[in-house]
Amino acid sequence: MGEIASELVKNYALSHNMKMADALIASCAMGHNQPLLSANYKHYQFIHHLNLIKFTV
């Protein structure tokens, strides 16, 4: 998971202000081939190969 998270930060820190905490969350979902349900859709929408589901209240 750490390698995936590091790659995400490397690729998106400047262009999308990707933080390590968000990268770790995304990498866990990606590493386990599971969808990510998040209310913070804008934090993850630009990540390719991430099955993102928008959570709304």
Buried (B, 14 or more C-beta within 10 A) or exposed (E): BEEBBBEBBEBBEEEBEBBBEBBBBBBBBBEEEEEBEBEEEEBBEBBEEBEBEEEEE
